[in-house]
Amino acid sequence: MSGLCGWFRGERAGFVDPRAIASMAAPLNRFDGSTVHSVSTDFGAVAASGGNASAFQDDARLVAVWGHARFADADLAALARQQGAARALAQGYARKGSGVLAGLEGAFAFAIL
């Protein structure tokens, strides 16, 4: 089994216990033992699991991508190949807001918090 999951808090609440993230993400890899990629901050957490999963965190957002996202923008496509689709999506979202979605195609799911 694979996919993505997460939670969001409307306010910054401080430390997130890593055990809570592990518990949240445990169903994602219970059948196939796939690697779970997770990131968290004081306003939430996201996790993605499976062969084409990635997660990224910066000061303003958490991003998880599961599946085969392809970027029309050459710079974002190169970034996705080098550092993962989640980082590329975060970069594109920082530059273009929701307009980055117009340049995506493929079979994938994502979360941006």
Secondary structure as GFF3:
##gff-version 3
##sequence-region A 1 113
A	DSSP	beta_strand	3	8	.	.	.	ID=ss1
A	DSSP	alpha_helix	18	25	.	.	.	ID=ss2
A	DSSP	three_ten_helix	26	28	.	.	.	ID=ss3
A	DSSP	beta_strand	36	41	.	.	.	ID=ss4
A	DSSP	beta_strand	44	49	.	.	.	ID=ss5
A	DSSP	beta_strand	53	57	.	.	.	ID=ss6
A	DSSP	beta_strand	62	67	.	.	.	ID=ss7
A	DSSP	beta_strand	70	71	.	.	.	ID=ss8
A	DSSP	alpha_helix	74	83	.	.	.	ID=ss9
A	DSSP	alpha_helix	85	96	.	.	.	ID=ss10
A	DSSP	three_ten_helix	97	103	.	.	.	ID=ss11
A	DSSP	beta_strand	104	105	.	.	.	ID=ss12
A	DSSP	beta_strand	108	112	.	.	.	ID=ss13
###
